[in-house]
C-alpha cells in the first residue's frame, strides 16, 4: 500500500515538476529525496537478517518484560 501511494505521488507530481524545474531539476530532486530516505532507513530501521522473530520482538518492545510475560501466558 505504501509503494502504491509513493507511485501515485510521483505520477501526480512528475509533470508539474518537469514543467516547473526542468528534467534535470526533477531528476536531482527525486535523487535527493531518495538519499534522504536511504539515510533515514540506515539510521532508524534495525537489521533483522539472521535474527529470530522473538529477538526482533524483544528489541522492539517498549517494556522488555512485557514480551516475556506474554510468552509465558501462551
Buried (B, 14 or more C-beta within 10 A) or exposed (E): EEEEEEEEEEEEBEEEBEEEEEEEEBEEBBEEEEEEEEEEEEEEEEEEEEEEEEEEBBEEEEEEEEBEEEEEEE
